[in-house]
């Protein structure tokens, strides 16, 4: 019996065409809640990027790929990048600068913006944050960094950051995160907090940063727009957001 469902946002709940959550998905969420099933967000977005949910009362929120997890009442878990790793990261980026968005609990600032950043914002409508002074980020709690770098350089950089991990959901950038805080970690925190077992969960996703979550959940659904690698992990492949994929999958699993 499924007692909790976890939803990614971009490309899962939201359409990459409209950048909105379709009415059918909101209706499915309402039916889940009415049936006594808990619903959670599991996203790479920060807390300030949740306006797209239009105030829907989720039971909990896994944000920043698991670095900051909270309910409407309290923070359940938080995790920040190791200071020594951040020092190394800053020195490496200064050698050959690329756009980086430093994400704090309630704000994001880029070292600089270019067409790559603007292209991602055109997809997410969630990355319009300005460029500014990042000289003092070492004094801040940094939960995640959005790094516009190719995969070859990413691997070399990550080898120098002993307490970090990375995940991509789009080819031009990756999210640099501290070890330990993942969407899976958030799932486990909420399972313990609300008293359900991971085997009693269903997870929805489409991107590379959803792979661990889909594999960890008792059941999982990949969106039609997901990569083949993500689809192979999932126990079911549903339609995309533009074609009522959330509603169709929840009916498949007989939850609504």
N, C-alpha and C positions, 0 to 999 in steps of 0.2 A: 504494500500500500504506500503510495506516494504522499508524503506529508508536507513537502516543501519544494518549491520550484525556483531556480536561479536563472536570471535573464541578463545576458549581455545587452548593451544598448546599440552601439553603432553597427549597422548591418544586420542586426537581429531584431530588436524591438523597432528600431527606426529604419526607414527606407533610405537608401543612398540616393534615390531619385527625388523624394520630397523633403527629406531630412526631418520627417515627423513620424510619430507613432500612429499607425492607422487605427481607425475606429474599431475595426474588428479585434485588434489586439487589446485595446482598452476594455472592450466588452468581455473578452476572454479572461482578462485579469479580474474583472468584477465578479465573473462567475466562479473563478477559483477561490476568491476570498469568501464568497457566499457559501461555498462548499467546505469551508473550514481549512483550506490549504494555505499555508504561509507562502508569501511571495517575496523574493529578494532581488535586488539589483546586483550585478557583478560586472563592473566596468573598468576600463582604463581611465575614464574621466575623473576629474576631481569633483569635490563637493559643489564647486561653483558652476559645474557643467550639467546639473541635473534639472534645469528648467524645462527641458524637453519632456520630462515626465508629467508636467502640468499638475503637480501636486498630488498625484495618485498616492494613496497611503500604503506604500510598501512596508513590510515588517522590518526590513533592514537593508543596508546599503554597503556593498563591498566596492570601494572606490580606489582609484590609483592602482589597479591590478592587485588589490589586497593590502595595500600599505595603510589604508585608513578605513576602518569598518565601524559602522555605527547604526543604532536604532534611532527612532525619533526622540528617545529619552536619554541615551547615553552613548559614549564611545566604548566599543567592545574591544577594539584592538588597533594599535598604530605602530608603525615601523618606519624608521628613517635611514637614509644612506649613511654608512660609516664615515666619520669625519676624515680619517686618513685616506680612504678611497676617494672622497670628494676632492681632497687636495691633489691627489694623483690625477684625477679626471681633469681638473682645472688646468694643470700643467700640460697635459696631453692636448687639450683643446686649443690652448694658446699657441702650440707649435704649428698647427694647421687648422685654423678656425672653421667650424661648421655651425649652422644654426642649432641652438640648444634652448629648450624651454624648461626652466627650473620651476618645479612645482612645490609650493608650500601648501599648508593646510587650506588656506582660503584665497590664494592667488597664484598666478603664474607670470613669470617674466622671461622674455627671450634676450639672449645676448645680442642677436640681430635677427632680422627677418629677411627672407628672400622669396623667390617664386615657389620654392619647394614648400615653405610654410604656408604661403597663401593658397597653394593647390590643395593641401590637406584641409585647411579651413573651409574651402569651397565644398568639400565633402562632408565635413562634420558640423560646420557652423558652430564650432566650439573652440576655435584656436585663433581668435582675433586679438589675443593678448599682446600688449605692446612690447617693443624692445626697450631695454633700459640698462641701468647700471647693475651689473652682476658681480662687482668687485667684492661685495660683502656677503655673498651667498654662503661662504664658509661659516658665517656667524648665525645662519638660519637653520631651522629644521627642514631638510629637503627630503621629501617623500619619494620623488621620482624625477627623472630628467628625460625629456623628449629630445632625442639626439638624431639629427639628420645626417646619416653616415651610411656608407655602403657596407655590405656584410663582411667583406674581407677585412676592412679596417676595424669593424666592430669586434671581430674575433680577437684581433691583436690587442685591442683596448681592454676587452673583458678579461684577458689573461693577466692583466696587471691589477685588476680590481678584485681582490680576494673575497670581498664580502658582498658582491653584487651579482645580479643576474640580468638577463635581457629578454625581451619578447617583441616580436613584430606582428602587426596586423595589416601593415601597409608597406610596400616595397621601399619607400624612400626614407623611412626612419624606424628607430626602435625605441622602446621604453626601457630606460635603465632604472632598475629597482634594487633595493636591498634584499639579500637572501633572507628567506624566512617568511616574508610577507608576499603571499600569492593569492590568487582567487581561491585556490584550494585551502589555504590557511584561513581565509575568511569563511569559507563554507564550514570548516571544522569548528571555528569559533561560534558561529550561529547555531550549529547543531548542538553544541554543548550548552549554549545560552538558552535555547528554546526547548531542548530536550527531545530531539529526534535523532535518528541514526542516518548516516550518510547513505546507507542502502535504501533509504526511504526518500531519496531526492531525485529530481529531474533537473537537468541543466540544458540551457539553450545557448548556442554560440555560432560564430562564423569565422573568427580570425585565429591567427597563430597564438595569440595570448589567451585563447579559450581551450586549447588542447588539453592542458592538465585538468581543467575543470570538467570537461566532458568525460575524460577518462576516470575521474574520481567519483563522479555522481553514480548513483545506482542505475539511473537511466539517463540518456542524453539524446538531444536532437540538434542536428546541424542544419543550418539554413541552406537553401538551394544555391545561394551565392558564395558559399564556403568553398575553400580549396579542396581538392581531392584528399589531401592528407587529413584535413579536419573531418571530412565526411567519413573516412575510413574508421575513425575513432568512435563516431556516434553510433548509437543503437537504432537511430531512425534519421532519415533525411526528409525534411519537410520543404515546403515552398518558401519563396522569399517573402519579405515583409509586404511588398506590393500586391502579393497574391494570397494574403491571409494565412501566411505560414504558421504563425503562432496559434491561431484558432484551429487550424487543421491538425497540428501536432497534438494539441491538448485533447482534441476529440479522439485522435488515434490512441492516446494513452488512457482514454476513458476517464478523464479528470473533469470534463465539463459535458 
